[in-house]
Amino acid sequence: MRKVTYVSLESDEGMHASYEAALSDLESRLGHRHPLFIGGKQFTTTREFAVRSPVDQEVITGHFQQAGEEEAKAAVEVARDAYPAWSRTDPAERVAAMRATATALEREVYHLAALITMEAGKTRAEAVAEVGEAVDMIRYHCDLYERADGFVVPMRPEVPGATNRSVMRPHGVWAVISPFNFPLVLAAGAAGAALLTGNTVVLKPASKTPLSGIRLYEAFVEGGVPDGAVNLVTGPGHPFGEVVTAHPAVDGIAFTGSREVGMWLMRTFLARQAYPKPVVAEMGSKNPCIVTGTADLEKAVEGVARAAFGYGGQKCSATSRVYVQHEVAEEFARMLIRRAGEIVVGDPREREVFMGPLISAQAKQTFEAAVARCRQDGGRVLAGGQVLEKGALARGFYVQPTVVAGLPESHPLMKHELFVPFLCVQPVASLDEAVRLSNDTGYGLIAGIFAEDPEEVRSFFDGIRSGVCYANRQGGATTGAWPGVQPFGGWKASGSAGKGVGGPYYLLSYLREQAQSSQNGL
């Protein structure tokens, strides 16, 4: 198939027939019951939970097991027992298993995309792109691991005849906690990296999107990952988080989600373990975009609109603040208001829809509260601001793409991540002021700029404090990272690892160094 990325989105005309056929097939098979997978065996519990589609709350995507403390502990202990054999497996065999996993995902690209649409509410283009990213993520990490020769580096001998080397070794058991907004790729990135480097995994997908996690687990098994090396449990964050932060057999946690939960995991894991252990955490952001007086405004408006309103703003990479120099602020706002009004909101199964539903009633309430707070505190709603409840849209969580202005820089809506299509626009006097305000937040994931002056772009790159920085990206001012092209990792409260997923150093997050020296050769 032709690759669909987040910046090409709707450009692949050939995907539609395949996607629609897969969607029709999927809709006839939703609503089944699904077990836990521990040590290659299926388990059920005494409690289940049903997941309803955000597209249409009358559609049940499936019934899933609510894992308790006993099941979480069992999964950790099975992964611990499987670790010695998997970590000693020839690295070439692990690479082969991961590549076979990627092939299994690629073979089902349209069925997986249809599933992501129904489970997470993504449009067809966004869903197909996510599957493609998951495939590329695994393959890129395999290529990187091979090129690095398993991260074995010869060192200078300290005496004649000695052989010294640095060897990166796996930690052991990793708990991987994946989010609802990228239910396939972020689970595949973390779990795949851990498995590739010789660790074993207990995967817990988000409770709103567990079926994507199950399909990934099945792909790992089809690819050749042995029983126990990968395990899957479904259910709420509690008691899973309590178990994995306290269990001595857990050697690392990979988490993508909110700042509050991520910080709790890091503090609790450190406090409960006998010695420091790694946490790889990506915890969102409040991503700014700067538009200078030299910007191409058509390009800037398109890039900002796509990044702010793609998938309803429910991306860690979504643009949520725009700082525009005074001389172009009025024209930029006028063009952005018009562009926001052109965005088609509706059922993401429909081909022409750009923005589907929010994930939940709680997200819709967050949107409504933000709009009300803006108006209450003297802000102006320039575009959108309404919940959409006519006809079939009443069965989901649909809202308008919203642009606001007039809020003071210190206002909570300018500082706190909302995860809804709510964009704050602020005029500024200079690029220096825009960079200063962009940095004035606890987050630091992504920042973008639109400027035709190369010196302004260089000044932005030098001054911005974010892990990913984009200039003049019409396909998405702050969105569109792709494995092997742009790493995705944050600074400050946006991330803990300092090594972006899909980048050249990410695999090192799942490894620790061992220095080896021998007088008799190695």
N, C-alpha and C positions, 0 to 999 in steps of 0.2 A: 504494500500500500504506500501511497504518497504520504510523507510525514506532514502532520498538521501541528504547528507549534502555537504558542500563545500569541505570537505576533502575526501569524498568517491567518489564524482563526477561520473565517468563513471562506477563504480563498479556494479550498479544495472542493470543486463541484462534484467530483466523483464519489465522495463519501456518502452522499445523502441516501441513495438507494440501499446501500449496505447497512447503514445505521437504522433506517426505518424498518428493514426486514428484521434486524436484530431486536429492535424495540418491540415489534409485534410479537415475536417469539418470547421475549422476556415477560411481557405483561400477562401472558397466559400461564406463567410458571412462578409468579410471585405468591407470597403468603405461606410458604412451606416452613416447617420446623427445622432448626439447625442445632447441632450439638456443639459441645466443646471438643477440642482435639488436644489430647495430652498423651505423649509417648506413642503417637500413631494410633491411638484408640479413641473412639467416640464416647463422650460422657454426657449424661443429662443430669439436671439438678431438680430440686423440688420446686423451683420457682422459674418462671419464664417472663419475658417481656416482649410485647409486640412493638414493632417499629412501623410508623405510618409515614407515607411519602409527603415531603413538604410541597410537592407539586399538587397533590390532591389527598387530603387527609382521609378520604374514604378508601384509599388504597393502602393495604397492609403489605409492606415489602417482605416481612417474614416474622417468625416467632423465634426468639433466641434465649439461650440459657443465661440465667443470672448467676454467674459464678460467685461463690462465697469464699470465705477464708480458707476452707479445706481445699477447694479446687485450685485456688491461687497457689497455696503452698505445694500441692502435688505437682503442679506444672513447673515450679521452680526446682523442685527436687529431681524431677525427671530430667530437666535440662542440665542440672548439675551432674547427674550420672552419665549423661550422654557426652559431656564436654571432653573427657580425656580422649575418646576415640575420634571425635570430630576434629579436635585441635591437632591431632597427629596425622590426620588424613593428608595425603600429598596435596600441596597447594594447587597443583594442576587439576586434581579431581574436584576440588572446591570451585575453582574457576569454571570447570565444565558444568557443574551442577547449577551455578548461577546463570551461565549462558543458556542452559536448557530452560531455566525458569523464565528468562526473558523471552525466549522463543514461544513458550507456552502462553505467556501474556499476549504477545503479538498476534498469535494465531486467533485469539478471542477478542481482538481489539474492539470490534463494534458491539459485541455482547457486553463487554466490560463497560464500554462507554454508555450504553443504554442503561446498565445497572447504576452507574454513577449519576445519570440524569434522574432516575426515579428515587434514588436513595439520598442524594445530596442536592438535587435541584439544579444541576448544571445544564447549560445549553449543550446541544450536540457538539459544537465546535470545541467548547471548553472541555467537554468530557473526552472526546477523541484525543485532544491534545494531552490531557493528563495521562491517558494510557500510553501514548507515545513517549511521554517524558519518563514514565516508570521503566519502560523498556530500555530507553537510552541511558537512564541512570544506572541500571544494573550493568549494562554492557560497558559503559564508560569506566565504572569502578573495576570491572574485570580487566580491561585493557591497562588501566593504571597499575593494578596489582602486578600484572605480568611485567610491565615495563620496569617497575621498581624491583623486580626479582624478589618479591615477597618482603621488601624492605630489609634485606640483608646487605650490609655495607662493610667491605673490608676496611680495617684500620691499620695504622702503622704498628709494627711489632716493637715492643719495648726492649727486647733483647734479640740477638741473632737466633734464628730458628723458631721463634714464636709465631703463632698465627692468632691475630686479633680481629674481631669483627663486632659490629653492632647489629643486633637482631631485634626486630619488633615482634613481640609475642602477644597473643590474645589475652584478655583479662579473665574470661570465664563465661558466666551467665549474664545476659543482658535482658532487662525488662524494656520492651519497646511499647510506648504509649502513643498512639497516632491520633490525629485530629479528624474532625468531620469534613473540613473544607477541601482537603486533598487526601481522600481516604485510601487511595491506591498508591500514589507516588511517594508520599512521605513515609508511609509504612514500608514500602519497598526500598526506599533509600536507606533508612536506618536499619531495618532487619536484614536487608541484603548485604549491607556493609559489614554488619556484625558477623553474619554467617560466613561471608567470603573470607574474612580474616581469621576464622577459626573459633569464634565464639559460638555459644548456643543462645537461643532466643525464646522468651515468652512474650508473645505479641498480644496486646489488648487494644483492639480498635475502638474508636469512639462509639458510644452507645447509639448515636443517631445514624451511624453508617457501618454497622458490623458486617454486612454481607460482602462489602468490598474486601474487608480483611480476611474473610473466609476464602474468597476466591484467590487472594494472594497466597494464603497458606496452601491451598490446593496446588497452585502453580509451583511453589517451592517443593512440595512432595513429588509432583510430576517431574520436576527437574532433577530429582535424585537426592535431595536432602534427607538424611535418614531419620527414622523414628526418634523422637526425643530431642533432636537437635533444634527443631522448630516446633513450638507448641502455641496453641491459640485459645484464649479464654475471652468470653464476652461478658458484659455487665457493666455496672456503674463503676466510677472511679474508686469509691469505697465499697468493699474493703481492700481492693487490689493495691491501692497506694500504700495502705497501712502494712500490708504483707511484704511488698517488695522493698520498702524502705527499712524494714526491720529484719528481714531474713538474712542470715549470714552468708547464704549461698549466692545471693545476688551480688554481682561484681560491678555492675554499671547500669545506669538508667538512661534511656534515650526518650526524650519527651518533646512533643510539639503541642502548644496550647497557650493558655493564658499566663500572663505574668504571675498572677496570684498563685496558681497551682504549681507552676514551675519553680517559683521561689520556695514554696512549701516543700516540694520534693527535695530540693537541694539542701535546705536547712535540716529537714527531718532525716534524710539519708545520712548526712554527715554526723548528726547527733546520735543516731542509733547504731551505727556500724563501729567495729572495733578499730578501724583505721580509715583514712581517706579513700574514697572510691569515686570514679568519674561520673558526672552527669552531663550529658549532651542535651542542651535545652535550647529550643527556639521559641521565644515567648512574645511574638507579635511586635507591633510598632505603631507609630503615629506618623506615617511617612509624608515628608514635605516635598513639594515641587516648587521650583523658583522659575519665574518667567521674567526675563530682563527686557529692557527697552529695545534690545537688538533682536529679539526672538521673532521667528516666523510664527505668527499668531495662529494661522490655520493648523500648522503642525502641532503647536502647543495645546490648542483646544482639543484636537483629536486625541493626542496622547494622554492628556489629563482625564478626559471623559472616559476613555477606555480603561484607564487604571483605577479611576474612582468608582465606576459603576459596573465593570465586568464582574460577574458572579455576585452582584449586589453588594460590592464592597467587602465581601466575606473572605478576604485574602490578607495574610500578614503583609503582603506587598502592596496593598491598595493605597492609592493616593488619598489622603484625608485632609491635607492642608496645602494651600497654594499661596505663595507670596509673589505678588505682581508689582513691578515697578510702576510708580504713579503715572508716567507718561503713556503707558499702554493699558492701565488697569480698567478704564471704562470700556474700551473696545474689547478687551479680553472677556470681561464679564458679559457684555452683550452677546458675543459669539458663543460663550459657554452656555448661557441660558438657552439660546436657540438650539444648541447641540443636545443639551439634556432633554429638551422637549421632543427631539426626534427619536430618542431611544425607545425601542419597542420593548415593553414589559409584558410578560405573559407566561403561558405554559411553555417551559423550555423544550418540550417535545416538538414544538412548532418551529419550522425552519427559519422564519423571519425574526424570531425573538432573540434579542440581545441580552436581556436581563430577566432571569427567572425569579423564583420565590426566595425569601429568606428561609433559613433552615428550621425555624421553630416559632411558636407563639411568643416565647421569651424574646427572641430577636426582634420580632415585630413590636413588642412593647418597648424595647430599647430604642427603636427608631421613633416611635410616637413620643416617648419621653424626651428624646433629644430635640425634636422639633418644638415641643411645648416649652422646653427650657430655653431654647434659643429665643423664642418670641417673648417669653416672660422677662428675660434679661436684656431686652432691647436690641437683639439681633434681628436681621431681616432675612426672610426666606425668599430668595431670588427665583428659585425654580423648585417644583415638586412639593414635598412636604405632606403628601396625602397617602393614606392606605387605600389600596385598590380592592374593592369587595363586590364588584358587579359580576353577576353570572357565575361561571365556573371558578373565577378567581377567589370567590368567597370560601372555597374549600382548601385554599392554600394560604401562604403568608406573603402577599404581594404588596409592594410599596413603590412609590415613585422615586427615581433618582433625584436627589435633593442638593441644592447649592444654597449656602447661607453666607452672610457677610455681616460686618458690624459688631462682632464679638471682640472683647478685649483679649489681648494675647494671653493673659493669665486665666482665662475662663476654662473651666473643666472640659468643655467641648473642644477646646483647642489643644488639650493635653492628654486626654484619656482615649484609648482605643475603643471604638464603638462596634466595629465589625458589621456595619450597615452602610447603605449608599448615602452618606452624609458628608458633604465636602465643604470645608470652610475656606473662604477666599479673603485674603488680607492684602491691602496695598502697602508698599514699602517705598522708602526713598532711594535705596541703593542696594546693590548686590551684597555689600558687606552687612547691611542690616538684615537682609534676607537670610544669609548664611548664619548669622548670629541667632536669629529667631528659629531657624530650622534646627539648630543644635540645642536649643533651650527646651529639652524634653528628656525624660529618663530613658527613652528608647533610642535605638540607632540601627535600624535594619536597612532601609533603602531610602535614598534621596535622589531626586532628579532635577535637571535644569533644562530650560530651553533658552538658548542664546546663540546667535550667529557669530559673535565675536570670540575667536579662539582663546584670547586672553581671559575672558570672563569664564569660559569653561575650565581653563587651567586653575584659575583662582578658586572656583567652586570645588574642584577635586582636592585642592590643597587644604581647604578650610572645613569641608564638611566632615562630620564625625558619624559616619554610617558604614556598615559592612559592605554594602552594594551601592554603587553610584552610577547613574545613567545621564547621558547628555543627548538631547534632541531625539528622543525615542518616540516617534509618532505612534508606533504600535502599542505603547503603554508607557506612560511617563515613569512609573516605578514598578512595572510588572513585566514578566516575560523571561525570567531566568531559565536557562536550559543547561542540562548537564554537559560538562566539557566545553561550554561556551561562556557561561557566567556562573561562578559559584554563588551559593545562596546562604549567607550567614550574617549574624548581627553583632553589633557592639552594644555595650551598656546592658540595659535590661532586656534587649532583644535577643541575646544569645549568650551561652556560657562556654562554647567550645572554642571559638575563635577560628574555626576551620569550616568553610562553607560547604554544605552538601552539594554534590555535583562538581566539586572543585578538586584541585590536585592534592590537597592535604587532608581531606575529610576522613579517609580511611584510618589515618593516624589517631583519630579520636577513639577508636576501638582497639588500640594496641598500646603496649607499654614496652619500653626499651630494656633489653638485657645485653650487657657487655660480656662477650665470651673471649677467653684467652686460653691458648693451649700451647705447651711446649712440643707437642707431638703431632700437631696438625689437627684440622677440623674436617 
